[in-house]
Amino acid sequence: MGDVTEPGRCRHHGNRYGRSENARRAVLHAVDDLLVEVGFARLTMEGIAARAGVGKQTVYRWWPSKVDLLLEALGDDLVEELSPPDSGELRKDLCAHLAAIASFLTAADAGAVFRTLLGQAQHDPDLARQLREVHIRAQHARDRLPLERAVARGELPSDVDLDSAVEQLVGPIHYRVLVTGAPVPPEFTDGLVERFLREHSRE
């Protein structure tokens, strides 16, 4: 009858693309590290392969260019680092999530990937489209989750414009990091939460 995987037991030795998962993770970690060390202009597929300990042709077979590789790394990083918590309390969840966004954008290697891709997207329409339609759209959906849960619990009224709420909460963080360069301490992100709750909360 062939090899049947029992329920609850994993026989996975790669991913849906046929890649070795260990090698894939090594490459994705390598691109984050190297981007921070050498910058986008000096980042090469050869250097990434050497850092990851895999063959250059292996990397090219999986990703056509360093931009494609950076985009995939970003997608994984956003899910891993910016999926909001669910404590059952809106204030706590928003404070934690906004603090995580600020830390991601200012201190994480993955945040450097995001900032680099945003910069490249200013003169690469195809990259801009991929970044917005895939990764930024998916992150916006994750940013909505604490608000959607709060509506379901009755902490927020059902007629709150959740997309505008995300912009109200997250937008000032991006503005500070990407435009003014001002610091984004916890006092700032907590203040965004408190102002939002004063306007909208049913407490």
Secondary structure by P-SEA (a helix, b strand, c coil): ccccccccccccccccccccaaaaaaaaaaaaaaaaccccccccaaaaaaaacccaaaaaaacccaaaaaaaaaaaaaaacccccccccaaaaaaaaaaaaaaaacccaaaaaaaaaaaaacccaaaaaaaaacaaaaaaaaaaaaaaaaaaacccccccaaaaaaaaacaaaaaaaccccccccaaaaaaaaaaaaaacccc
